[in-house]
Amino acid sequence: HRPKGHPEIYPLVLTTKTQEIFNCRIDEDVTDEQPYKLINKEDIFEDLRNRAAVSDFHPVKKIVQEYPGNELLLVYDKDFKYGLNFYLIGTEEGKENYLNPPEVPEEQEEYKEHIPEDVYIYKPPVSKPWVSLGSEKEIEEESVTESTKQITYMISRKRSEFGAPIKFSDQNASSVKDAYIECTAYPDKNFTLKQLEKDVGMQVIPQIKDISTQTKWTYPKNATTQYYPREFSEEEKETLKQSKPLVDFLNNASISVEIALQQNEIMNTFIDDWKYLAEEEGTFGDKTDTYLKEYQSFTDLHSPTEKMITCVSWHPTIYGLIAVSVAVRLSFEDRVHFSGKLLLQPSLILFWSFSDPIHPQLMLESPDDIFCFKFCPSDPNIIAGGCINGQIVMWDITAHADRIENIKAGGSRSKRATLKPMFLLEPESNKEAMYIRHCAVSSIENGHKKVITDIHWLSDTFEINRMGSVFENRSGICCQLVTCSADCTICFWDIRPQKPLTPQTTEKKKEESIEIPFDVPSTFLHLDLSWKPLTKVRLSKGETSLDHCPTKISLNEDHLLCKTQDKMLAQSKTEKAEEMNPYHNLESGMANLLKPIDDFCTKFFVGTEEGEVIYTDWKMEKDPETGRLMSKKPVSHHTIHDGTVHTIQRSPFYNDIILTVGGWNVAIWKEGVMTGPLLHSCCAPKRYTSGHWSLTRPGVFYIGREDGYIDIWDLLEKTHEPAQSQNICITMITYIKPWIFSSKQQFIATADYYGTLHILEIPWTLSRPSTNEMASVNHYFEREVKHLEYVEQRKKIREQEKKEMELEMAKKKVKTYQKSKEQMQAELKMDYESYLELEKTVLINLGLIKVTEKGSYMEVM
C-alpha cells in the first residue's frame, strides 16, 4: 500500500531485531534531528538471503533489486504519517529531494512568515489524464436497457384513395355484417393471480343521529303528590283466606318449592357436568388447560459473544438440573474469518439449576464448540460430547458430585422413597461457577474430519468388535459409543484400553505428555489425543463413489437407556457403599473370553443431510476382490423429507416405531415395514427444526419450528395436522427435551437460536394418558401397516394389468401385418371394383356416357 501522491515512498515495519542489524534503532541511531539512515543495498540482499520471507524488507524486495544506486534512504516516520514506523524512498530523485530540499526564495519565505497557519491557500486543480478503474462497467450494469424486441406495425392504403373526401354517417352495427364484434371477457388461466394475503382495515362505529327539539317554557309552579299503598280491608282479607282457589294454589305450589329448596341444599345446580365428567384426581393446574406454561428460563448473561444452544440433556438422577451446550452463531465462512478470536473464548457445557436461573453451577470446558453430548447411562458423572472439529470429548465430574448432589435417606416404604435426589447448593457456592477441564479428547488424525452431529452410548448388555459382531459385555457397564458426522462416516468407539496398561507405561506416558493440571482426573488419560475408533461404517450410494452424509442415528437399544433411572440410582448407591468406581478400573474384565450373542438385531436407522431415511446394518463384510472390510449395502432407502433430518427417535412405548423430523414434514416409521412410512405429513408453513416423543402419552409428540412455534401432535385426535400450535419464542427452536419431574408434574425444555433455554410445564391433558390409549395407538399403527400392504398389492395388480394391456395391443398390431395373400388380393379387387363404379357415375353425370334401355352404356362422341 503506497501513499497517494508519493509513488516513490514505500512504508515498512522494522522490528527491534531488524533495527539492531541495520543500526537504525529508534531514539538512538535515528532521532528527531536526524530521522534518516542510508543503508547499503548489499546489506539488504544479505538479510534477505539469511532470513528469506521473515525479513522485514521482503515486501520491497523487487524495489530494492531495481534500485539503480548503491545506497537506499530509510526514513523514521515518528508520527506514522504513512501508516508505519519507517518508510523507504525507492528512487534517486526522491532521495535527492529529501536530502537536499529545493531552496525557497527569501521573498517567499518572508511572505510565508506573515501568513497565518490556519489560513487556507487556494491551489488551482491540475488536469490529469483519465484512468479507467472499471466504473463504466458498473454504469452499464445499472443502466436500464430495452430487453424486449420492439414490434413494428405498417399501415397502408391505396394511392388513389389519398385526399379523397370522407363522409361519416350513422348505421346500425348489428345489421351490417362484420361491423360489430363483441369482445367478451373471459378468465385466462395463464394470467390468473391468486390473492394469498390481503390487508384490510375495518372500523365499526355506531349509527349516529342528531336530533334537536325545542320545548316551550312555561311559568314554573310548585306541586306535590302523595302515594299510598292499596290494601285490602280486614273483611276482604278474611274472605280471601277462606277462598278455595287460594288454598288449592298454595297446596299445589308448596310441594314444588320445598323440593327445589331441598335440591339447592343437597347439590350445586349450576355445576358443569361435562367439565367434571372425567375421573377426579388431584393434579397441578386445570384439566381443561391444554397450553404449555412458562415455568422458568435460563440465559448466559456473561458470554461476550452471541451463542445458540445446540443440545439439551436433563441430569438422569438429579431433579431440577439440566445441561446445555452452546456454540457461536456464525456461518462456516465467518468461523474461518474469526478463528483467531474464537480460540480465545472457551467452549462450554453449562449446568443450570432451578434454584439459580442466573448463574450456571458448572461449566465443562472443551477444545471447540460442542454440538451433541450424552450422560453415561451407567454413571451420570461421565459425559461424552462431539465437537465441531470432529473430536470426541470426555468429562468426569465425580470429584464435583458432592457439590451438585445431596441424597437424603427416607423411610423404608419403597425404593423410590429411600433414594430421593435433590439439587441443593450452599450459598457460598452460588457466587462463582466452577470450570471443569475435559479428561480426554480423541485423535484428530484418526477420528471424524467434520462436525459430529449425533452421539449415543451403547447399552451395558453388549459390546461389539471391529467386525461389528455382538458379544456379551465383559465389563458390565456402558463402555462403547457410536457417533455420526458430516464426513459421511459412522464410528464406534471403546473407552477401555485395547492393550493392557502396566504401571511403567502409564508413568512413561505421563512423562512424555503435556503436564496435566492437578484438578483433572486421570480416568481417561490413556485415551487423550490417541483415541481411535473401533470401526467405521460408510453409507455408499450404490454404483457411485459418493456416500450418504448422516446427521442422526437411532439404535435398537435406545429405548432401554430411557428407562434406567431406578437402576442408575441403585447403582450409584452401591458404588458409594463400595467406594469403587468401575470407570477408574476399565481394564478389569478385558481378559475374559468374548461370548457371542445370537439373534441380535444389528440394524439401525439413519437420517441424512439430503432428507433420506436409511435402514442399514453396522456389521462389516469382506470385499471378495480386495479382501478389505467394507460396509453392507443399506436394507432400505427412502427420500421422504425435503430437508436435513434433525430428529430420528424411537418411541418410548413401542420399540419398533420411529419418529423422523426434517425439512417441512414429519414421518413415522415401523421397523420391518420397508414399503414406506406409516404417517407422512404434508408440508408445513414453516420449516421443522427439532422434535421429541412424549414420555407419558404414546400418541403425542412435539415438533419445533423455525418461527418459534411448537406443533403438538395427538394421533388420537388428528393424524393429518397438529392438534394445536403454540408460540414459545421469536426465533428458531433448536432442541426439545421433555422430562418427568414427578407423577403430577412434567416439564419440557425448549432451546432457541438466541441462546435462551425455556422450561415449560406440560398441562394435565398432554401428560395424563387416556384410558386404553396405548392399545388405541397400537391399533392405529396396525391399520396403517395393513393399508400399506393393500397399496402395495394394488400396485402389483395395476402393473400386471398394464402388462396384459400392452401384450393385447402388441398382438393386435401383429395381426394387422400378418394377412394372407388371398385376403390381400380380395381387398385389392374390391377397391378396384368400387373405383370403376365411381368412374361410371362421374362420366354419366358429365354426359359423356348414356344409359340405354337395355341397361348398357353408350359413349357420346
URPE-V325000 format. One record per backbone hydrogen bond with DSSP energy under -0.5 kcal/mol. CO is the residue of the C=O (numbers start at 1). NH is the residue of the N-H. If there is no record, write none. Layout:
CO NH
CO NH
This chain:
3 6
6 9
8 90
10 88
12 14
12 86
13 15
15 19
16 20
17 21
18 22
19 24
20 23
25 28
25 29
25 30
30 27
34 31
35 76
37 39
37 74
39 72
40 44
41 45
42 46
43 47
44 48
45 49
46 50
47 51
48 52
51 54
52 55
55 58
57 60
58 61
60 64
61 65
62 66
63 67
64 67
70 41
72 39
72 74
73 89
74 37
75 77
75 87
76 78
77 80
80 83
85 77
86 12
87 75
88 10
88 90
89 73
91 95
92 96
93 97
94 98
95 99
96 100
105 109
106 110
107 111
108 112
109 113
110 114
111 115
116 119
120 122
125 127
130 132
134 137
134 138
135 139
136 140
137 141
138 142
139 143
143 145
145 147
158 161
159 162
161 164
171 173
172 175
172 176
176 179
180 182
181 183
182 184
187 189
188 191
189 192
192 194
193 195
194 196
198 200
203 205
209 211
213 215
215 217
216 218
229 231
233 237
234 238
235 239
236 240
237 241
238 242
240 243
243 247
244 248
245 249
246 250
247 251
248 252
249 253
250 254
251 255
252 256
253 257
254 258
255 259
256 260
257 261
258 262
259 263
260 264
261 265
262 266
263 267
267 269
268 271
271 273
272 276
274 277
281 283
286 289
289 765
293 761
296 759
298 757
299 301
300 303
306 329
308 310
308 327
311 325
313 323
317 319
318 321
320 354
321 315
322 352
323 313
324 350
325 310
325 311
326 370
327 308
328 330
331 335
332 336
333 337
334 338
336 339
338 342
339 343
340 344
341 344
342 345
346 348
347 366
348 326
349 364
350 324
350 352
351 361
351 362
352 322
353 356
356 353
357 299
358 360
361 434
362 351
363 365
363 436
364 349
366 347
369 388
372 386
374 384
379 376
379 382
381 383
381 397
382 376
383 395
384 374
385 393
386 371
386 372
387 390
387 452
390 448
391 387
392 442
393 385
394 439
394 440
395 383
397 400
398 401
400 404
401 405
406 408
406 422
408 420
414 418
415 419
418 420
420 408
422 406
422 424
426 429
426 430
427 430
428 431
433 435
434 363
436 365
440 394
441 529
441 531
443 447
451 453
451 486
454 484
456 482
459 462
461 473
463 471
465 468
467 620
469 465
470 597
471 463
477 479
479 495
480 458
481 493
482 456
483 491
484 453
484 454
485 488
488 539
489 485
490 537
491 483
492 534
492 535
493 481
502 506
503 507
504 508
505 509
506 510
507 511
508 512
509 513
517 520
519 521
522 525
524 527
524 528
525 528
527 530
527 531
531 443
535 492
537 490
538 540
539 548
541 544
546 541
548 550
549 609
552 607
554 605
555 558
557 560
557 561
558 561
558 562
560 563
561 564
564 568
565 569
566 570
567 571
568 572
569 573
570 574
571 575
572 576
573 577
574 578
575 579
575 580
580 582
581 584
582 585
585 588
587 590
589 592
594 596
595 472
596 598
600 602
602 618
604 616
605 554
606 614
607 551
607 552
608 611
608 645
611 640
611 641
612 608
612 614
613 638
614 606
614 616
615 635
615 636
616 604
619 632
621 630
623 627
628 623
630 621
636 615
638 613
638 640
644 646
644 663
647 661
649 659
654 651
654 657
656 658
656 671
657 651
658 669
659 649
660 667
661 646
661 647
662 665
663 688
664 684
665 662
666 681
667 660
668 678
668 679
669 658
670 673
672 674
679 668
687 706
690 704
692 702
696 698
697 700
699 715
700 694
701 713
702 692
703 711
704 689
704 690
705 708
705 733
708 728
708 729
709 705
710 712
710 726
711 703
711 713
712 723
712 724
713 701
714 717
714 718
724 712
726 710
732 734
732 753
735 751
737 749
739 741
739 747
742 745
744 284
745 741
745 742
746 762
747 739
748 760
749 737
750 758
751 734
751 735
752 309
752 755
755 300
756 752
756 758
757 298
757 759
758 750
758 760
759 295
759 296
760 748
760 762
761 293
763 766
763 767
764 767
764 768
767 769
770 773
772 776
773 777
774 778
775 779
776 780
777 781
778 782
779 783
780 784
781 785
782 786
783 787
784 788
785 789
786 790
787 791
788 792
789 793
790 794
791 795
792 796
793 797
794 798
795 799
796 800
797 801
798 802
799 803
800 804
801 805
802 806
803 807
804 808
805 809
806 810
807 811
808 812
809 813
810 814
811 815
812 816
813 817
814 818
820 824
821 825
822 826
823 827
824 828
825 829
826 830
827 831
828 832
829 833
830 834
831 835
832 836
833 837
834 838
835 839
836 840
837 841
838 842
839 843
840 844
841 845
842 846
843 847
843 848
843 849
844 847
848 860
850 852
850 858
852 855
856 852
858 850
